[in-house]
Amino acid sequence: MALDAPLQAPAQQSSLSFTQGFLLGQLSVVILIGAFIKFFIFGEAPSAETTAANRALARSHRAREHRRSFSINGAVSASHKLDNKRSSSNILRNPPRLTTETILAKTYYNVNSHQPESLDWFNVLIAQTIAQFRNDAHQDEAILTSLTDVLNGHQKPDFLSAIKVTEISLGEDFPILSNCRVHPLEDDGTGPEGGRLQARMDVDLSDFITLGVETKIILNYPKPFTAVLPISLAVSVVRFSGTLSISFLASSSRPAEPNNSSAPQLPPSTTPTTLAFSFLPDYRLDLSVRSLVGSRSRLQDIPKIAQLVENRLHSWIDERCVEPRVQQVVLPSLWPRKKNTRGPPPGEEDESKGVNPENVRDVREEARREVEEERRYHREAARLDEGLRRRTGGYEMPGAMPGMMVS
């Protein structure tokens, strides 16, 4: 009995340590789950003003870094462009060197004293274009098919099922552009004149543009379709405000590279004229995100999901059209071409210019009546000639000699 007592003491201590470890592990799991639910699912997102200020600060820092790197490499790129400048033709007279100061002087635009423009006429044109786009979208399901194909493209994660579009609203209002001003870009050396002119205008849109989708999150571990979690999401653009920058990038040509082989030499490559636009880093995008997670017991409007969606949309815009990044649109040739001409042929245009369709119809009716009168006159004249020939002409007597006529 005395020997059994020391053996029971270590067994009790090991059992107690196992129980303590098990309880401590369960308690840590419960704490982690509680923290996840509190801070991730039910945690409050930061205010819109704080988020917008932090994003604007980060974008401004990126823009300053880009300008600093561009100023360092500007001199080297300018020297390369002067070396690759093509020789002018002897027939075409060389105009004087065109600079931004020359363009502003010839157009009577003073960047220091010129008042910003309201762009009311341009807002009307943009509104008509957007209204036509909305009407075309309601007539067929082209926009629904396009969005479904894009959402279910090759970039869709494997843990998501087919994404179905449940709601589309293109809004009812139109963007308002105002306070347009033009100024030269001093730190730019992309054009042959050593700089470009840039137009900046304020953009403000207050509307409710909505896209709603639904899908399922599929858990494929440890085996396929282990768990399925339905989720519905609706994202609405409530307001967008910012400063839009527009400039032209002139076309440039690069001489053909020398080819020492027997293959034919390639012609020099030409870069077309493009329209570049971007937004300043201080833009603001207000979104409204509605979410619904679950099938039976559903969680509605989870703040962290809204924060994730907003960050993803802001990152998508920042990576594409926020300075220092720009979007370029290739412009067609401005020279008049026959294939781009619309309207009647040149001959018909001269004949029908200024003529009322009713007058044309009356002239045709009058010409038709004149033709019928002329035909009727010829028929009456032929009938009268036949009657006179019978009345005055002779006839042959039966049994008489040939050629003998009796009057």
C-alpha positions as CSV (number, residue, x, y, z in Angstrom):
1,M,0.0,0.0,0.0
2,A,2.8,2.3,0.7
3,L,4.2,1.6,-2.8
4,D,0.9,2.3,-4.5
5,A,0.6,5.8,-3.1
6,P,3.5,7.2,-5.0
7,L,2.3,5.6,-8.3
8,Q,-1.2,7.2,-7.9
9,A,0.1,10.7,-7.4
10,P,1.8,11.0,-10.9
11,A,-1.3,9.5,-12.5
12,Q,-3.5,12.1,-10.9
13,Q,-1.1,14.9,-11.9
14,S,-1.0,13.7,-15.6
15,S,-4.8,13.5,-15.7
16,L,-5.1,16.9,-14.2
17,S,-2.6,18.4,-16.7
18,F,-4.5,16.8,-19.6
19,T,-7.8,18.2,-18.3
20,Q,-6.3,21.7,-17.9
21,G,-4.8,21.6,-21.4
22,F,-8.0,20.4,-22.9
23,L,-10.0,23.2,-21.1
24,L,-7.4,25.8,-22.1
25,G,-7.6,24.7,-25.7
26,Q,-11.4,24.8,-25.8
27,L,-11.3,28.2,-24.1
28,S,-8.8,29.6,-26.7
29,V,-11.0,28.3,-29.5
30,V,-14.1,30.0,-28.0
31,I,-12.2,33.2,-27.6
32,L,-11.0,33.2,-31.2
33,I,-14.4,32.5,-32.5
34,G,-15.9,35.2,-30.3
35,A,-13.3,37.7,-31.5
36,F,-13.9,36.8,-35.1
37,I,-17.6,37.3,-34.8
38,K,-17.3,40.5,-32.9
39,F,-14.6,42.2,-34.9
40,F,-15.1,40.7,-38.4
41,I,-18.9,40.1,-38.7
42,F,-20.4,42.7,-36.3
43,G,-17.5,45.1,-36.2
44,E,-18.2,48.7,-37.3
45,A,-16.5,50.1,-40.3
46,P,-14.6,53.4,-40.0
47,S,-16.5,56.5,-41.0
48,A,-16.7,57.6,-44.6
49,E,-14.7,60.8,-43.9
50,T,-11.8,58.9,-42.3
51,T,-11.7,56.3,-45.1
52,A,-11.8,59.0,-47.8
53,A,-9.0,61.0,-46.2
54,N,-6.8,58.0,-45.8
55,R,-7.3,56.9,-49.4
56,A,-6.7,60.4,-50.7
57,L,-3.4,60.6,-48.7
58,A,-2.2,57.3,-50.1
59,R,-3.1,58.3,-53.7
60,S,-1.3,61.7,-53.3
61,H,1.8,59.9,-52.0
62,R,1.8,57.6,-55.1
63,A,1.4,60.6,-57.4
64,R,4.3,62.5,-55.9
65,E,6.6,59.4,-56.2
66,H,5.6,59.1,-59.8
67,R,6.3,62.8,-60.6
68,R,9.7,62.5,-58.8
69,S,10.7,59.4,-60.9
70,F,9.4,61.1,-64.1
71,S,11.5,64.2,-63.5
72,I,14.6,62.1,-63.1
73,N,14.1,60.2,-66.3
74,G,12.7,63.1,-68.3
75,A,16.0,64.4,-69.7
76,V,17.0,61.0,-71.0
77,S,13.7,60.3,-72.7
78,A,13.7,63.8,-74.3
79,S,17.2,63.2,-75.8
80,H,16.0,59.8,-77.3
81,K,13.0,61.5,-78.9
82,L,15.2,64.1,-80.6
83,D,17.4,61.4,-82.0
84,N,14.4,59.5,-83.4
85,K,12.8,62.6,-84.9
86,R,11.9,61.9,-88.6
87,S,13.1,64.1,-91.4
88,S,10.6,66.4,-93.0
89,S,9.7,66.3,-96.7
90,N,11.2,68.8,-99.1
91,I,7.8,69.5,-100.7
92,L,5.8,70.0,-97.6
93,R,6.7,73.4,-96.1
94,N,7.8,73.2,-92.5
95,P,5.7,75.2,-90.1
96,P,7.3,77.0,-87.2
97,R,7.9,75.1,-84.0
98,L,4.6,74.7,-82.2
99,T,4.6,75.2,-78.4
100,T,1.9,75.4,-75.8
101,E,2.5,79.1,-75.5
102,T,1.9,79.5,-79.2
103,I,-1.4,77.5,-79.1
104,L,-2.6,79.6,-76.1
105,A,-1.7,82.8,-77.9
106,K,-3.4,81.9,-81.2
107,T,-6.6,80.8,-79.4
108,Y,-6.6,83.9,-77.1
109,Y,-6.6,81.8,-73.9
110,N,-4.8,83.1,-70.9
111,V,-4.4,80.4,-68.2
112,N,-3.9,83.0,-65.5
113,S,-6.9,85.3,-66.2
114,H,-9.4,83.1,-68.1
115,Q,-12.5,82.3,-66.1
116,P,-13.5,78.6,-65.6
117,E,-16.2,77.5,-68.0
118,S,-19.5,75.9,-66.9
119,L,-19.8,73.3,-69.7
120,D,-23.6,73.4,-69.7
121,W,-23.7,72.6,-73.4
122,F,-21.4,69.6,-72.9
123,N,-23.6,68.3,-70.0
124,V,-26.6,68.3,-72.4
125,L,-24.7,66.2,-75.0
126,I,-23.5,63.8,-72.3
127,A,-27.0,63.5,-70.9
128,Q,-28.5,62.6,-74.3
129,T,-25.8,60.0,-74.9
130,I,-26.5,58.4,-71.5
131,A,-30.2,58.5,-72.0
132,Q,-29.9,56.7,-75.4
133,F,-27.7,54.1,-73.7
134,R,-30.3,53.5,-71.0
135,N,-33.0,53.2,-73.6
136,D,-31.0,50.7,-75.7
137,A,-30.3,48.6,-72.5
138,H,-34.0,48.3,-71.7
139,Q,-35.0,47.2,-75.2
140,D,-32.9,44.0,-75.2
141,E,-30.9,42.0,-72.7
142,A,-27.5,42.7,-74.1
143,I,-26.3,44.3,-70.9
144,L,-27.6,41.4,-68.8
145,T,-25.8,38.9,-71.0
146,S,-22.6,40.9,-71.1
147,L,-22.5,41.3,-67.3
148,T,-23.2,37.6,-66.7
149,D,-20.4,36.6,-69.1
150,V,-18.0,38.9,-67.4
151,L,-18.8,37.8,-63.9
152,N,-18.6,34.1,-64.8
153,G,-15.4,34.5,-66.8
154,H,-12.0,32.8,-66.2
155,Q,-11.2,35.1,-63.3
156,K,-14.0,33.8,-61.1
157,P,-12.6,31.9,-58.1
158,D,-13.2,28.1,-57.9
159,F,-14.9,28.3,-54.5
160,L,-17.8,30.3,-56.1
161,S,-20.7,28.8,-58.0
162,A,-22.3,30.4,-61.0
163,I,-23.0,34.1,-60.4
164,K,-26.5,35.2,-61.3
165,V,-27.4,38.9,-61.8
166,T,-30.6,39.6,-59.8
167,E,-30.9,43.4,-60.1
168,I,-29.7,46.1,-62.5
169,S,-30.5,49.8,-62.2
170,L,-28.8,52.3,-64.5
171,G,-30.0,55.4,-62.6
172,E,-32.0,58.3,-63.5
173,D,-29.8,61.4,-63.1
174,F,-26.8,62.5,-65.2
175,P,-23.2,63.7,-64.3
176,I,-22.6,67.4,-64.1
177,L,-19.3,68.8,-65.4
178,S,-18.3,72.3,-64.3
179,N,-15.4,74.6,-63.5
180,C,-13.3,73.6,-66.6
181,R,-9.9,75.2,-66.9
182,V,-6.9,74.6,-69.2
183,H,-3.3,74.7,-68.2
184,P,0.0,73.4,-69.6
185,L,1.8,70.4,-68.1
186,E,5.3,71.7,-67.3
187,D,6.7,68.4,-66.1
188,D,5.7,66.5,-69.2
189,G,7.9,65.9,-72.2
190,T,5.8,63.5,-74.3
191,G,5.0,65.8,-77.2
192,P,7.3,67.2,-79.8
193,E,6.8,70.6,-78.4
194,G,8.1,69.5,-75.0
195,G,4.7,69.7,-73.2
196,R,1.0,69.2,-73.4
197,L,-2.2,71.1,-72.6
198,Q,-4.5,69.6,-70.1
199,A,-8.1,70.4,-69.3
200,R,-9.4,69.8,-65.8
201,M,-13.0,69.8,-64.8
202,D,-15.1,68.9,-61.8
203,V,-17.4,65.9,-62.0
204,D,-20.4,65.4,-59.7
205,L,-22.9,62.5,-59.9
206,S,-25.6,61.9,-57.4
207,D,-27.6,58.9,-58.4
208,F,-28.5,55.3,-57.4
209,I,-26.8,52.9,-59.9
210,T,-27.2,49.3,-58.6
211,L,-25.9,45.9,-59.5
212,G,-27.2,42.9,-57.5
213,V,-25.9,39.4,-57.7
214,E,-26.3,36.1,-55.9
215,T,-24.0,33.1,-55.7
216,K,-22.9,30.3,-53.4
217,I,-19.6,29.8,-51.5
218,I,-18.6,26.2,-51.9
219,L,-16.2,24.4,-49.4
220,N,-14.4,21.7,-51.3
221,Y,-12.3,20.4,-48.4
222,P,-11.8,17.6,-47.4
223,K,-14.1,16.5,-50.2
224,P,-16.0,18.4,-52.9
225,F,-19.2,20.2,-51.9
226,T,-18.5,19.7,-48.2
227,A,-20.5,22.8,-47.3
228,V,-22.5,25.4,-49.3
229,L,-23.2,29.0,-48.1
230,P,-25.6,31.1,-50.2
231,I,-24.8,34.8,-50.4
232,S,-26.6,37.8,-52.0
233,L,-24.9,41.1,-52.7
234,A,-26.2,44.4,-54.0
235,V,-23.8,47.3,-54.6
236,S,-25.1,50.8,-55.4
237,V,-23.2,53.9,-56.4
238,V,-24.7,56.8,-54.4
239,R,-22.4,59.6,-55.3
240,F,-19.2,60.2,-57.2
241,S,-17.3,63.5,-57.2
242,G,-13.8,64.3,-58.4
243,T,-11.6,66.2,-60.8
244,L,-11.3,64.8,-64.4
245,S,-8.1,65.5,-66.4
246,I,-8.2,65.2,-70.2
247,S,-5.3,65.7,-72.6
248,F,-4.2,64.6,-76.1
249,L,-1.2,62.4,-76.8
250,A,0.1,63.3,-80.3
251,S,1.0,60.6,-82.8
252,S,4.6,59.7,-83.2
253,S,6.5,57.5,-85.6
254,R,9.6,55.3,-85.0
255,P,12.0,54.7,-87.9
256,A,12.3,51.1,-89.2
257,E,15.1,49.1,-87.7
258,P,17.9,48.1,-90.1
259,N,17.6,44.6,-91.3
260,N,20.8,42.9,-92.6
261,S,19.0,39.7,-93.7
262,S,17.3,39.0,-97.0
263,A,13.8,39.4,-95.5
264,P,11.9,42.5,-96.5
265,Q,12.3,45.5,-94.2
266,L,9.4,46.4,-92.1
267,P,7.8,49.8,-92.5
268,P,8.2,52.4,-89.6
269,S,5.7,52.0,-86.8
270,T,3.4,54.8,-86.0
271,T,1.6,55.5,-82.7
272,P,-1.9,56.9,-83.3
273,T,-3.2,60.0,-81.6
274,T,-4.9,59.1,-78.3
275,L,-7.2,60.9,-75.8
276,A,-5.9,60.4,-72.2
277,F,-8.1,60.9,-69.2
278,S,-7.7,60.2,-65.5
279,F,-9.0,61.4,-62.1
280,L,-7.1,63.2,-59.5
281,P,-6.3,61.3,-56.3
282,D,-8.8,63.3,-54.2
283,Y,-11.9,61.8,-55.8
284,R,-14.7,60.4,-53.6
285,L,-16.9,57.4,-54.2
286,D,-19.8,56.7,-51.9
287,L,-21.2,53.2,-52.1
288,S,-24.2,51.4,-50.5
289,V,-23.6,47.7,-50.0
290,R,-26.4,45.3,-49.0
291,S,-25.6,41.7,-48.1
292,L,-27.5,38.6,-47.1
293,V,-25.6,35.5,-46.0
294,G,-27.0,32.1,-45.2
295,S,-30.0,30.0,-46.1
296,R,-32.1,29.5,-43.0
297,S,-30.6,31.7,-40.3
298,R,-29.5,34.7,-42.4
299,L,-27.1,37.5,-41.5
300,Q,-28.0,40.8,-43.1
301,D,-25.7,43.8,-44.0
302,I,-22.5,42.6,-42.5
303,P,-20.2,45.6,-42.1
304,K,-16.9,43.8,-43.0
305,I,-18.4,42.5,-46.2
306,A,-19.3,46.1,-47.2
307,Q,-15.8,47.2,-46.3
308,L,-14.2,44.5,-48.4
309,V,-16.3,45.4,-51.4
310,E,-15.6,49.1,-51.1
311,N,-11.8,48.5,-50.8
312,R,-11.9,46.2,-53.9
313,L,-13.8,48.7,-56.0
314,H,-11.5,51.6,-54.9
315,S,-8.5,49.5,-55.8
316,W,-10.0,48.6,-59.2
317,I,-10.4,52.3,-60.0
318,D,-7.0,53.3,-58.6
319,E,-5.2,50.8,-60.7
320,R,-6.8,52.0,-64.0
321,C,-7.7,55.7,-64.1
322,V,-6.3,57.6,-61.1
323,E,-3.1,59.6,-61.5
324,P,-0.4,58.7,-62.2
325,R,-2.2,56.1,-64.2
326,V,-4.3,57.1,-67.3
327,Q,-6.7,55.6,-69.7
328,Q,-6.0,56.1,-73.4
329,V,-8.6,56.0,-76.2
330,V,-7.4,55.9,-79.8
331,L,-8.9,58.6,-81.9
332,P,-9.8,58.0,-85.6
333,S,-8.3,60.0,-88.4
334,L,-9.9,63.5,-88.7
335,W,-9.3,63.7,-92.5
336,P,-12.6,63.4,-94.5
337,R,-12.9,60.0,-96.2
338,K,-15.4,58.7,-98.7
339,K,-16.2,55.6,-96.7
340,N,-17.3,57.7,-93.8
341,T,-19.7,59.8,-95.8
342,R,-23.4,59.5,-95.1
343,G,-26.3,60.9,-97.1
344,P,-27.7,60.8,-100.7
345,P,-25.4,60.6,-103.7
346,P,-24.1,63.9,-105.1
347,G,-26.4,63.9,-108.1
348,E,-29.6,63.3,-106.2
349,E,-28.6,65.7,-103.5
350,D,-28.5,68.6,-106.0
351,E,-31.8,67.7,-107.6
352,S,-33.7,67.1,-104.4
353,K,-32.2,70.0,-102.4
354,G,-34.8,72.5,-101.3
355,V,-37.7,70.7,-103.1
356,N,-40.8,69.9,-101.2
357,P,-41.9,66.2,-101.5
358,E,-45.5,67.3,-102.2
359,N,-44.2,69.4,-105.1
360,V,-42.3,66.5,-106.5
361,R,-45.4,64.3,-106.4
362,D,-47.5,67.0,-108.2
363,V,-44.9,67.3,-111.0
364,R,-45.0,63.5,-111.5
365,E,-48.8,63.4,-111.7
366,E,-48.8,66.3,-114.2
367,A,-46.2,64.5,-116.4
368,R,-48.3,61.3,-116.3
369,R,-51.4,63.2,-117.4
370,E,-49.6,64.8,-120.3
371,V,-48.4,61.4,-121.5
372,E,-51.9,60.0,-121.4
373,E,-53.3,63.0,-123.2
374,E,-50.7,62.6,-126.0
375,R,-51.5,58.9,-126.4
376,R,-55.2,59.7,-126.5
377,Y,-54.6,62.4,-129.2
378,H,-52.6,59.9,-131.3
379,R,-55.4,57.3,-131.1
380,E,-58.1,59.8,-132.1
381,A,-56.0,61.0,-135.1
382,A,-55.5,57.4,-136.3
383,R,-59.2,56.7,-136.1
384,L,-60.0,59.9,-138.1
385,D,-57.5,59.0,-140.8
386,E,-59.0,55.5,-141.1
387,G,-62.6,57.0,-141.5
388,L,-61.5,59.5,-144.2
389,R,-59.7,56.8,-146.2
390,R,-62.8,54.6,-146.2
391,R,-65.0,57.6,-147.1
392,T,-62.9,59.0,-150.0
393,G,-60.9,55.9,-151.1
394,G,-62.3,53.3,-153.7
395,Y,-63.0,49.7,-153.4
396,E,-62.7,46.7,-155.7
397,M,-65.8,45.3,-157.4
398,P,-66.2,41.6,-157.1
399,G,-65.2,39.9,-160.3
400,A,-63.6,43.0,-161.8
401,M,-60.1,43.1,-163.2
402,P,-57.3,43.5,-160.8
403,G,-56.5,47.2,-160.2
404,M,-59.9,48.4,-161.4
405,M,-61.5,50.7,-158.8
406,V,-65.1,51.8,-158.7
407,S,-65.9,55.1,-157.0
